[in-house]
Amino acid sequence: MGQRYNVYLALIVVILAAVIWVDYPGNPGIHVGSFNKDLSTKLGLDLRGGLLVLLEVDEPSTTTVTPQELNDAVQILTQRSNALGVAENTFSVSGNRRIIAEFPGLTNTSDVISILKQTGLLTFVPLGQNYLAAGAKINVDMTKIHVPVEQLTPTAAPTKPGTTPTVANPTATATAAPGTTPSPTATAAAPTYYALMTGADLDTVSVSRGTTGDYQIDFTLKDSGKTVFGDYTSKHIGDYLAIVLDGTIISAPSVNGAITSGSGQITGGNFTYDTSNQLAIQLRYGSLPVPLKVIQSQQVSATLGQDSINRSLIAGIIGLSMVILFMILSYRLPGVIASLALACYAATSLALFKIIGVTLTLPGIAGFVLSIGVAVDANILIFERLKEELRAGRGLRQAVDVAWSRAWPSIRDSNITTLISCVVLEFFGSSFGATIVQGFATTLIIGVVISLITAVFVTRTFLHEVLDNLKFAEHPRWFRA
């Protein structure tokens, strides 16, 4: 029995050493090969400052928007902002038509605002030989998706009074011709073109370097677009295929060869890493299930946040100190052991926040401070049982085992009921955009789980390692039996 707890103690020491390393403020993170993990403490908008954006469905109030559409939009917007390198962001549904976006620590807001505003439909539009530069506006006819170009009738572009109508050639395709610098074709009004495909036909999009070292965009197509795209590129080599988002051309590469395998590259656009990554983001996350508009954006100051951090730190230190003092006065030596286990719990919880990437908000810190009190409950139950067994005349080894076995059902049930409450709060917060509630619930859930593991593993091991080597009859004052 003693040998088993020696092994447990060695394992605890190893884990605790790793925890201290993770908690160290100057920790450089984990960098192994292509794996990179930042272990800095992530602070929320209320503590760090940053950007708060409110998005709303850009459709009449009579239009029904399903919860699934809003949830899908949240996922796509999160992927967009993550791909831009904006970390620690939070998107949550608020009500039945709005999405709240929080970007802690963000100072350069223009890129994020612009990418969030691009919430319309991504289409691939054949231009034929009529090159149009990025930024040009066109009208996109969505009625002939996946129809071969040869079966389409050219669509007349809208004209202004006193101008000659122009006819748009509904032909074009997809990979940028190296060295081509055609001039945009001027039109009196935005011309209309048929869409060949939409962004829904794309399967994967990534950025890579070609054989010459230039950046290029690699893409693969789903079965829904593979045939029509292969047929089009086989018959229209040299034509232009515009990539259009919200009626604005974001790129108009030319077809350099037939693409029948369902995969290809966009090259020759004098791409830098930033421009190629930006285009890849637009291709990957161009379409949302519902159109959205930015109705409010607000820069949040971090001045109040720093004051909140300082006050929360003081509150946490005071709370932990009072709990430790109470345990030592109430249980003496077992209280000292419980305090050591409690310190292990606090350090492990903070390390887990960093590893998982939990964004700490002020309510989240409150949840963590509250979990300190929850963590000590298990120790109190064990020690009260231990005092009863010692009064009954049992030896320390037997008293610890019996106290643990009898206290465990109460420990288990109390933690399960707390977890149930936390899950309800988490669901409420995620469903109604109440990020304050969600942050509180998240840290409290983690705290409860870690406290349960600490009670099962750490406290029991410490009790055996220390108390098994003492003779109760020789040191009765060390206990309060």
C-alpha positions as CSV (number, residue, x, y, z in Angstrom):
1,M,0.0,0.0,0.0
2,G,2.8,2.4,1.0
3,Q,4.7,1.7,-2.2
4,R,1.7,2.6,-4.3
5,Y,1.4,6.0,-2.7
6,N,5.1,6.6,-3.2
7,V,4.6,6.1,-6.9
8,Y,1.6,8.5,-6.7
9,L,3.7,11.1,-4.9
10,A,6.4,10.9,-7.6
11,L,3.8,11.3,-10.3
12,I,2.3,14.3,-8.5
13,V,5.8,15.9,-8.2
14,V,6.4,15.5,-12.0
15,I,3.0,16.9,-12.9
16,L,3.4,19.8,-10.4
17,A,6.8,20.7,-12.0
18,A,5.1,20.9,-15.4
19,V,2.3,23.0,-14.0
20,I,4.8,25.5,-12.5
21,W,6.6,25.7,-15.8
22,V,3.3,26.4,-17.6
23,D,2.3,29.0,-15.0
24,Y,5.6,30.9,-15.1
25,P,4.8,34.4,-16.5
26,G,7.7,34.4,-18.9
27,N,6.9,31.0,-20.4
28,P,7.9,31.0,-24.1
29,G,5.3,28.4,-25.0
30,I,5.7,25.0,-26.7
31,H,7.4,24.9,-30.1
32,V,8.1,21.5,-31.5
33,G,8.6,21.3,-35.2
34,S,5.5,22.7,-36.9
35,F,3.6,22.6,-33.6
36,N,3.3,25.9,-31.8
37,K,1.3,26.5,-28.6
38,D,1.2,29.9,-27.0
39,L,0.9,29.6,-23.2
40,S,0.3,33.2,-22.3
41,T,-2.8,34.2,-20.2
42,K,-5.7,35.2,-22.4
43,L,-7.7,38.1,-21.1
44,G,-11.2,39.0,-22.2
45,L,-12.5,42.2,-23.6
46,D,-13.5,43.6,-20.2
47,L,-10.0,43.1,-18.8
48,R,-7.8,43.8,-21.8
49,G,-9.8,46.2,-24.0
50,G,-10.2,45.8,-27.7
51,L,-13.0,45.8,-30.3
52,L,-16.7,45.1,-29.8
53,V,-18.8,44.6,-32.9
54,L,-22.6,44.0,-33.2
55,L,-23.8,42.3,-36.3
56,E,-27.4,42.0,-37.4
57,V,-29.2,39.9,-40.1
58,D,-29.5,42.2,-43.2
59,E,-33.0,41.0,-44.2
60,P,-36.5,42.3,-43.6
61,S,-37.8,41.6,-40.1
62,T,-40.5,39.4,-41.7
63,T,-37.8,37.0,-43.0
64,T,-37.4,33.9,-40.8
65,V,-33.9,33.2,-39.6
66,T,-33.3,29.8,-38.0
67,P,-31.0,29.3,-35.0
68,Q,-28.9,26.9,-37.1
69,E,-28.3,29.6,-39.7
70,L,-27.0,31.9,-37.0
71,N,-24.8,29.2,-35.4
72,D,-23.4,28.4,-38.9
73,A,-22.7,32.1,-39.4
74,V,-20.9,32.3,-36.0
75,Q,-18.6,29.4,-37.0
76,I,-17.8,30.9,-40.4
77,L,-17.0,34.3,-38.9
78,T,-14.8,32.7,-36.2
79,Q,-12.9,30.9,-39.0
80,R,-12.5,34.1,-40.9
81,S,-11.1,36.1,-38.0
82,N,-8.9,33.2,-36.9
83,A,-7.4,32.9,-40.4
84,L,-6.6,36.6,-40.2
85,G,-4.5,35.9,-37.1
86,V,-6.9,37.6,-34.8
87,A,-6.8,35.3,-31.8
88,E,-8.9,35.0,-28.6
89,N,-12.0,36.4,-30.4
90,T,-15.5,35.4,-29.3
91,F,-18.6,35.2,-31.5
92,S,-22.0,34.5,-29.8
93,V,-25.6,34.6,-30.9
94,S,-27.7,37.3,-29.2
95,G,-31.4,36.9,-29.6
96,N,-32.8,35.6,-32.9
97,R,-31.2,38.1,-35.4
98,R,-27.9,39.4,-33.9
99,I,-24.3,38.2,-33.3
100,I,-21.9,39.8,-30.8
101,A,-18.2,39.7,-31.8
102,E,-15.5,40.5,-29.2
103,F,-11.8,41.0,-30.1
104,P,-9.7,41.4,-27.0
105,G,-6.5,43.4,-27.4
106,L,-7.2,44.3,-31.0
107,T,-5.9,47.8,-32.0
108,N,-5.9,47.6,-35.8
109,T,-9.6,47.2,-36.5
110,S,-9.9,48.0,-40.2
111,D,-9.0,44.6,-41.5
112,V,-11.4,42.8,-39.2
113,I,-14.3,45.1,-39.8
114,S,-13.8,44.8,-43.6
115,I,-13.7,41.0,-43.5
116,L,-16.8,40.9,-41.3
117,K,-18.7,43.2,-43.6
118,Q,-18.1,40.8,-46.5
119,T,-21.0,38.6,-45.6
120,G,-22.6,37.9,-49.0
121,L,-22.4,35.2,-51.6
122,L,-19.2,34.1,-53.2
123,T,-19.5,33.2,-56.9
124,F,-17.3,32.3,-59.8
125,V,-18.3,34.3,-62.9
126,P,-17.1,33.7,-66.5
127,L,-16.0,37.0,-68.1
128,G,-14.8,35.6,-71.4
129,Q,-12.1,37.9,-72.8
130,N,-13.6,40.9,-71.0
131,Y,-11.1,41.4,-68.1
132,L,-12.3,43.3,-65.1
133,A,-9.9,44.4,-62.3
134,A,-10.3,43.6,-58.6
135,G,-12.8,46.0,-57.1
136,A,-15.0,46.3,-60.2
137,K,-18.8,46.0,-59.5
138,I,-20.9,43.6,-61.5
139,N,-24.4,42.1,-61.3
140,V,-24.5,38.4,-60.9
141,D,-27.4,36.3,-62.3
142,M,-27.8,33.2,-60.0
143,T,-30.4,31.5,-62.1
144,K,-28.1,29.3,-64.2
145,I,-25.7,27.8,-61.6
146,H,-23.8,24.7,-63.0
147,V,-25.3,25.3,-66.5
148,P,-22.6,25.0,-69.3
149,V,-21.7,28.4,-70.7
150,E,-22.5,27.4,-74.2
151,Q,-26.2,27.0,-73.2
152,L,-26.4,30.5,-71.9
153,T,-27.7,33.6,-73.7
154,P,-25.5,36.7,-73.1
155,T,-27.2,39.0,-70.6
156,A,-27.4,42.7,-71.4
157,A,-25.9,45.0,-68.9
158,P,-28.0,47.8,-67.5
159,T,-27.5,51.1,-69.1
160,K,-27.9,54.7,-68.2
161,P,-30.1,57.1,-70.3
162,G,-28.2,58.3,-73.4
163,T,-25.7,55.4,-73.3
164,T,-25.3,52.5,-75.7
165,P,-26.2,49.1,-74.1
166,T,-23.3,46.7,-73.7
167,V,-23.6,43.0,-73.8
168,A,-21.7,40.9,-71.3
169,N,-19.9,37.8,-72.6
170,P,-20.9,35.0,-70.1
171,T,-17.6,33.1,-70.6
172,A,-14.4,32.9,-68.4
173,T,-12.4,30.8,-65.9
174,A,-10.0,30.2,-63.2
175,T,-6.2,30.5,-62.8
176,A,-4.2,33.7,-63.1
177,A,-2.1,34.1,-66.2
178,P,1.5,35.0,-65.4
179,G,2.6,38.4,-66.8
180,T,-0.8,39.4,-68.0
181,T,-1.7,43.0,-67.3
182,P,-4.9,43.6,-69.2
183,S,-6.8,46.9,-68.6
184,P,-10.3,46.8,-67.1
185,T,-13.1,47.3,-69.6
186,A,-15.0,50.4,-68.9
187,T,-18.8,50.2,-68.9
188,A,-21.4,52.8,-68.3
189,A,-23.1,50.7,-65.6
190,A,-22.4,47.5,-63.7
191,P,-22.8,44.6,-66.3
192,T,-24.6,41.4,-65.6
193,Y,-23.0,38.0,-65.9
194,Y,-24.1,34.4,-65.2
195,A,-22.5,32.6,-62.2
196,L,-20.9,29.3,-63.1
197,M,-20.4,28.1,-59.5
198,T,-20.6,29.3,-55.9
199,G,-18.3,29.1,-52.9
200,A,-20.3,26.0,-51.8
201,D,-18.6,24.1,-54.6
202,L,-15.1,24.5,-53.0
203,D,-13.8,21.8,-50.8
204,T,-10.4,23.0,-49.6
205,V,-8.3,26.1,-50.1
206,S,-4.8,26.7,-48.9
207,V,-1.7,28.9,-49.6
208,S,1.6,27.4,-50.8
209,R,4.7,28.3,-52.8
210,G,5.1,27.1,-56.4
211,T,8.3,25.8,-58.1
212,T,9.5,29.3,-58.6
213,G,9.0,30.3,-55.0
214,D,6.0,32.5,-55.7
215,Y,2.9,32.3,-53.5
216,Q,-0.1,30.5,-55.0
217,I,-3.5,29.4,-53.9
218,D,-4.3,25.6,-54.1
219,F,-7.9,24.5,-54.2
220,T,-10.0,21.4,-54.6
221,L,-13.6,21.1,-55.7
222,K,-16.5,19.1,-54.4
223,D,-18.3,16.8,-56.8
224,S,-21.0,19.4,-57.3
225,G,-18.6,21.7,-59.1
226,K,-15.9,19.3,-60.4
227,T,-17.7,18.4,-63.7
228,V,-18.9,21.8,-64.7
229,F,-15.5,23.4,-63.8
230,G,-13.6,20.7,-65.7
231,D,-15.8,21.1,-68.8
232,Y,-15.5,24.9,-68.7
233,T,-11.8,25.1,-68.3
234,S,-11.3,22.6,-71.1
235,K,-13.2,24.8,-73.6
236,H,-12.2,28.3,-72.5
237,I,-8.4,28.4,-72.0
238,G,-7.3,32.0,-72.0
239,D,-10.6,33.4,-70.8
240,Y,-11.1,35.1,-67.5
241,L,-13.0,33.7,-64.5
242,A,-13.9,36.3,-61.9
243,I,-14.1,35.5,-58.2
244,V,-16.9,37.7,-56.9
245,L,-18.0,38.5,-53.4
246,D,-21.1,40.6,-52.8
247,G,-21.1,41.7,-56.4
248,T,-17.4,43.0,-56.2
249,I,-14.6,41.2,-58.1
250,I,-11.9,40.2,-55.7
251,S,-9.8,38.5,-58.4
252,A,-10.0,37.7,-62.1
253,P,-7.5,35.0,-63.0
254,S,-7.3,33.6,-66.5
255,V,-7.5,29.9,-67.4
256,N,-4.0,28.5,-68.2
257,G,-5.2,24.9,-68.8
258,A,-8.0,22.4,-68.4
259,I,-8.7,21.6,-64.8
260,T,-10.5,18.2,-64.9
261,S,-9.1,16.6,-61.7
262,G,-11.1,18.8,-59.4
263,S,-8.0,20.5,-58.1
264,G,-5.9,23.5,-59.3
265,Q,-3.9,26.6,-58.5
266,I,-4.4,30.3,-58.7
267,T,-1.1,31.7,-59.8
268,G,0.6,34.7,-61.4
269,G,-1.2,37.3,-59.4
270,N,2.1,38.7,-57.9
271,F,0.9,37.4,-54.6
272,T,2.6,38.2,-51.3
273,Y,1.8,36.1,-48.3
274,D,-0.7,38.6,-47.0
275,T,-2.6,39.0,-50.3
276,S,-2.6,35.3,-51.0
277,N,-3.8,34.5,-47.5
278,Q,-6.5,37.2,-47.7
279,L,-7.8,35.7,-51.0
280,A,-7.7,32.2,-49.5
281,I,-9.8,33.4,-46.6
282,Q,-12.3,34.9,-48.9
283,L,-12.5,31.7,-50.9
284,R,-12.7,29.5,-47.9
285,Y,-15.2,31.5,-45.9
286,G,-16.8,33.7,-48.5
287,S,-20.4,32.6,-48.0
288,L,-22.7,33.0,-45.0
289,P,-26.1,31.3,-44.6
290,V,-27.6,34.7,-44.0
291,P,-26.4,38.2,-45.0
292,L,-25.1,40.3,-42.0
293,K,-24.4,43.9,-41.5
294,V,-22.3,45.7,-38.9
295,I,-24.7,48.0,-36.9
296,Q,-22.2,49.0,-34.2
297,S,-18.5,48.8,-33.6
298,Q,-16.9,50.1,-30.4
299,Q,-13.3,50.3,-29.1
300,V,-13.2,49.3,-25.5
301,S,-10.6,50.8,-23.1
302,A,-8.5,48.5,-21.0
303,T,-8.0,51.1,-18.2
304,L,-10.9,49.7,-16.1
305,G,-9.8,46.2,-17.0
306,Q,-6.4,46.6,-15.4
307,D,-8.0,47.9,-12.2
308,S,-10.3,44.9,-12.2
309,I,-7.4,42.5,-12.6
310,N,-5.6,44.1,-9.6
311,R,-8.7,44.0,-7.4
312,S,-9.5,40.4,-8.5
313,L,-5.9,39.3,-7.7
314,I,-6.2,40.9,-4.2
315,A,-9.6,39.2,-3.7
316,G,-8.2,35.9,-4.8
317,I,-5.2,36.1,-2.4
318,I,-7.4,37.2,0.5
319,G,-9.9,34.4,-0.2
320,L,-7.2,31.7,-0.5
321,S,-5.4,32.9,2.6
322,M,-8.6,32.9,4.7
323,V,-9.5,29.4,3.5
324,I,-6.0,28.1,4.4
325,L,-6.2,29.8,7.8
326,F,-9.6,28.3,8.5
327,M,-8.4,24.8,7.5
328,I,-5.2,25.0,9.7
329,L,-7.1,26.3,12.8
330,S,-9.9,23.7,12.3
331,Y,-7.9,20.6,11.5
332,R,-4.3,21.5,12.4
333,L,-1.9,19.1,10.6
334,P,-4.5,17.7,8.2
335,G,-5.4,21.3,7.5
336,V,-1.8,22.0,6.5
337,I,-1.9,19.0,4.2
338,A,-5.2,20.3,2.7
339,S,-3.7,23.7,2.1
340,L,-0.8,22.1,0.2
341,A,-3.4,20.2,-1.9
342,L,-5.3,23.4,-2.4
343,A,-2.2,25.2,-3.7
344,C,-1.7,22.4,-6.1
345,Y,-5.3,22.8,-7.2
346,A,-5.0,26.5,-7.9
347,A,-1.7,26.1,-9.8
348,T,-3.2,23.3,-11.9
349,S,-6.3,25.2,-12.7
350,L,-4.3,28.2,-13.9
351,A,-2.1,26.0,-16.0
352,L,-5.2,24.3,-17.6
353,F,-6.6,27.7,-18.4
354,K,-3.5,28.5,-20.4
355,I,-3.2,25.1,-22.1
356,I,-6.9,25.0,-23.2
357,G,-6.8,28.7,-24.1
358,V,-9.6,29.8,-21.8
359,T,-10.2,33.6,-22.2
360,L,-10.4,35.0,-18.7
361,T,-13.1,37.6,-18.1
362,L,-14.0,39.3,-14.8
363,P,-16.9,36.9,-14.2
364,G,-14.6,34.1,-15.2
365,I,-12.1,35.1,-12.5
366,A,-15.0,35.3,-10.1
367,G,-15.9,31.7,-11.0
368,F,-12.3,30.6,-10.3
369,V,-12.3,32.3,-6.9
370,L,-15.6,30.6,-6.1
371,S,-14.2,27.3,-7.1
372,I,-11.5,27.6,-4.4
373,G,-14.3,27.3,-1.8
374,V,-15.8,24.4,-3.7
375,A,-12.4,22.7,-3.8
376,V,-12.0,22.7,0.0
377,D,-15.4,21.1,0.6
378,A,-14.0,17.6,-0.2
379,N,-11.2,18.0,2.3
380,I,-13.6,19.1,5.0
381,L,-15.8,16.0,4.5
382,I,-12.7,13.7,4.6
383,F,-11.3,15.3,7.7
384,E,-14.6,15.3,9.6
385,R,-14.9,11.6,8.9
386,L,-11.2,11.2,9.9
387,K,-11.9,12.8,13.3
388,E,-14.8,10.4,13.8
389,E,-12.7,7.4,13.0
390,L,-9.9,8.5,15.3
391,R,-12.4,9.0,18.1
392,A,-13.5,5.4,17.5
393,G,-10.0,4.3,18.2
394,R,-8.8,3.4,14.7
395,G,-5.2,3.7,13.7
396,L,-4.2,6.5,11.3
397,R,-3.8,4.3,8.2
398,Q,-7.1,2.6,8.7
399,A,-8.8,5.8,9.7
400,V,-7.8,7.6,6.5
401,D,-9.0,4.7,4.3
402,V,-12.3,4.4,6.1
403,A,-12.8,8.2,6.2
404,W,-12.2,8.4,2.5
405,S,-14.5,5.6,1.6
406,R,-17.4,7.0,3.7
407,A,-16.8,10.6,2.5
408,W,-16.5,9.8,-1.2
409,P,-20.3,9.4,-2.0
410,S,-21.0,12.9,-0.5
411,I,-18.0,14.4,-2.4
412,R,-19.1,12.8,-5.7
413,D,-22.8,13.9,-5.3
414,S,-22.0,17.5,-4.3
415,N,-19.6,18.0,-7.3
416,I,-22.1,16.4,-9.7
417,T,-24.9,18.8,-8.6
418,T,-22.5,21.8,-9.0
419,L,-21.5,20.6,-12.5
420,I,-25.2,20.3,-13.5
421,S,-25.7,23.9,-12.5
422,C,-22.6,24.9,-14.4
423,V,-23.8,23.1,-17.6
424,V,-27.1,24.9,-17.4
425,L,-25.3,28.2,-17.1
426,E,-23.0,27.3,-20.0
427,F,-26.0,26.4,-22.2
428,F,-27.8,29.6,-21.3
429,G,-24.7,31.7,-22.0
430,S,-24.0,30.2,-25.4
431,S,-27.7,30.2,-26.5
432,F,-28.5,33.8,-25.6
433,G,-25.1,35.5,-26.2
434,A,-24.6,36.0,-22.5
435,T,-20.8,35.8,-22.6
436,I,-20.6,37.0,-19.0
437,V,-22.5,34.0,-17.7
438,Q,-20.6,31.7,-20.1
439,G,-17.2,32.8,-18.8
440,F,-18.3,32.3,-15.2
441,A,-19.6,28.8,-16.0
442,T,-16.5,27.8,-17.9
443,T,-14.0,28.5,-15.2
444,L,-16.3,27.1,-12.5
445,I,-16.7,23.8,-14.5
446,I,-12.9,23.5,-14.9
447,G,-12.4,24.3,-11.2
448,V,-14.9,21.7,-10.0
449,V,-13.4,19.0,-12.2
450,I,-9.9,19.8,-11.0
451,S,-11.0,19.9,-7.4
452,L,-12.6,16.5,-7.7
453,I,-9.4,15.1,-9.1
454,T,-7.4,16.8,-6.4
455,A,-9.5,15.3,-3.7
456,V,-9.4,11.8,-5.2
457,F,-5.7,11.8,-6.0
458,V,-3.6,14.5,-4.3
459,T,-5.2,14.9,-0.9
460,R,-5.4,11.2,-0.3
461,T,-1.8,10.7,-1.3
462,F,-0.5,13.5,0.9
463,L,-2.5,12.1,3.8
464,H,-1.0,8.7,3.5
465,E,2.6,10.0,2.9
466,V,2.5,12.2,6.0
467,L,0.1,10.6,8.4
468,D,1.3,7.0,7.9
469,N,4.7,8.0,9.3
470,L,3.2,9.5,12.5
471,K,2.0,7.9,15.7
472,F,-1.2,9.5,16.7
473,A,-0.7,8.6,20.4
474,E,2.6,10.5,20.5
475,H,1.3,13.7,18.7
476,P,-2.4,14.1,19.7
477,R,-2.1,18.0,19.6
478,W,-1.3,17.8,15.8
479,F,-4.9,16.7,15.3
480,R,-8.3,17.8,16.5
481,A,-10.0,14.6,17.1
